[in-house]
């Protein structure tokens, strides 16, 4: 189950639990308000903790992506340089073959 669904189910469960608690628990108004505050605080703490974890995961993923892009960039640059050098070698070799000074050699 992905994280978005877990959070959604948690919040849904929290709401259902609070509603059931209000309807079924024979508590005074003050006790009910304290229960509501407690559950709201639990939900807020959970969301803060999960948002921090998700932020850390996103940062890690971003760093891995940057590293992968840099690696690909370096490989592409090396391939381009090798291609340029091969072209220069080929052109240089042809110039030697067509040079009249080297014709008798």
BAMI-548317 format. One record per residue (C-alpha): y, z negated, x. Coordinates in pm, 1 decimal, decimal comma. Layout:
<<Y; Z; X>> ...
end
This chain:
<<0,0; 0,0; 0,0>> <<334,3; 91,9; 151,4>> <<611,6; -158,8; 206,9>> <<839,5; -31,7; -73,9>> <<567,1; -88,1; -330,6>> <<493,8; -433,9; -191,4>> <<858,2; -532,8; -227,4>> <<876,4; -386,7; -578,4>> <<561,8; -572,0; -684,2>> <<691,6; -892,4; -528,7>> <<1017,9; -869,8; -722,4>> <<835,4; -781,0; -1044,3>> <<600,9; -1075,5; -995,3>> <<894,6; -1302,2; -923,5>> <<1064,3; -1197,8; -1247,2>> <<748,1; -1234,7; -1455,0>> <<678,0; -1572,9; -1299,7>> <<1026,2; -1700,9; -1372,8>> <<1013,7; -1574,2; -1730,9>> <<671,5; -1730,0; -1788,4>> <<789,7; -2053,5; -1633,9>> <<1088,9; -2068,9; -1863,3>> <<884,6; -1997,2; -2173,7>> <<582,7; -2214,4; -2103,1>> <<702,8; -2511,9; -1899,8>> <<818,5; -2815,0; -2095,9>> <<1093,8; -2904,8; -1851,4>> <<1449,7; -3018,3; -1898,6>> <<1740,6; -2781,0; -1849,1>> <<1824,9; -2933,0; -1510,6>> <<1466,4; -2897,8; -1387,8>> <<1456,8; -2538,7; -1508,4>> <<1783,6; -2456,8; -1329,8>> <<1649,5; -2611,8; -1008,4>> <<1331,9; -2406,5; -1041,5>> <<1536,5; -2090,1; -1094,4>> <<1751,4; -2169,1; -789,6>> <<1443,4; -2237,9; -581,1>> <<1272,6; -1912,7; -681,3>> <<1592,0; -1713,5; -630,3>> <<1630,5; -1865,8; -284,1>> <<1268,2; -1781,7; -201,3>> <<1323,6; -1422,4; -310,5>> <<1645,6; -1395,0; -111,6>> <<1479,7; -1541,4; 199,0>> <<1190,6; -1297,7; 166,8>> <<1426,0; -1001,4; 132,2>> <<1633,5; -1113,0; 431,3>> <<1322,7; -1155,1; 644,2>> <<1178,0; -818,2; 539,2>> <<1508,5; -637,6; 591,9>> <<1526,1; -780,8; 944,4>> <<1169,6; -670,4; 1014,3>> <<1239,4; -322,3; 878,8>> <<1554,8; -300,0; 1088,8>> <<1355,5; -388,6; 1400,9>> <<1086,3; -134,8; 1314,3>> <<1348,6; 134,3; 1256,9>> <<1506,9; 54,7; 1594,3>> <<1169,8; 80,6; 1768,0>> <<1097,2; 409,8; 1595,2>> <<1438,1; 543,8; 1694,0>> <<1381,2; 452,2; 2058,3>> <<1039,0; 617,3; 2059,5>> <<1193,4; 927,8; 1905,1>> <<1468,3; 939,5; 2166,2>> <<1210,5; 904,5; 2443,3>> <<997,2; 1184,5; 2299,3>> <<1299,2; 1414,3; 2262,5>> <<1407,8; 1345,8; 2621,1>> <<1056,2; 1415,0; 2747,3>> <<1043,7; 1747,0; 2560,8>> <<1390,8; 1834,3; 2686,3>> <<1283,6; 1768,7; 3046,7>> <<968,5; 1978,4; 3005,9>> <<1164,6; 2264,8; 2851,8>> <<1423,0; 2249,9; 3129,1>> <<1148,7; 2259,2; 3393,2>> <<984,3; 2556,9; 3221,3>> <<1316,3; 2743,2; 3206,3>> <<1381,6; 2673,2; 3574,3>> <<1031,8; 2796,0; 3663,9>> <<1090,0; 3110,8; 3459,6>> <<1421,8; 3176,0; 3631,5>> <<1262,7; 3129,0; 3972,5>> <<975,9; 3363,3; 3885,1>> <<1228,9; 3623,1; 3769,5>> <<1427,3; 3586,8; 4091,9>> <<1109,2; 3620,3; 4299,1>> <<1006,7; 3931,0; 4107,1>> <<1350,7; 4092,7; 4135,5>> <<1368,2; 3999,7; 4502,9>> <<1023,8; 4153,5; 4562,6>> <<1124,8; 4477,3; 4392,3>> <<1445,5; 4495,0; 4592,4>> <<1243,3; 4469,5; 4913,4>> <<1015,5; 4752,4; 4798,8>> <<1305,2; 4987,6; 4718,4>> <<1512,5; 4901,7; 5025,1>> <<1516,5; 5209,2; 5254,6>> <<1528,2; 4985,0; 5560,8>> <<1188,1; 4839,8; 5461,5>> <<1036,0; 5176,7; 5364,3>> <<877,8; 5238,0; 5703,3>> <<740,5; 4888,0; 5737,4>> 
end
